């Protein structure tokens, strides 16, 4: 079990770095961000055993980055990010963010 967790962790970090390599350099992605993306992929995709959740995470991240840096005009993302963060907190507080066996 431990070896599989290490493998999934390594794959998650590799996917985070790979995602960063696909982004244009003008968006300001740096190598340490691969660890952050990898952690998000690990928590959303492998722990919940849902690759679709990990794909949705990467898609939304790409969309936010595109709207911030790649779109012709800069876009203010304050309200969507605040909404997602508060929604996540409420879901966690209500206990809806747990798997069937009770783990987060």
Buried (B, 14 or more C-beta within 10 A) or exposed (E): EEEEEEEBBEBBBEBBBEBBEEBEEEEEBEEEBBEEBBBBBBBBBBBBEEEEBBEEBBEEBBEBBBBBBBEEEEBEBEEBEEEEEEEEEEEEEEEEEEEEEEEE
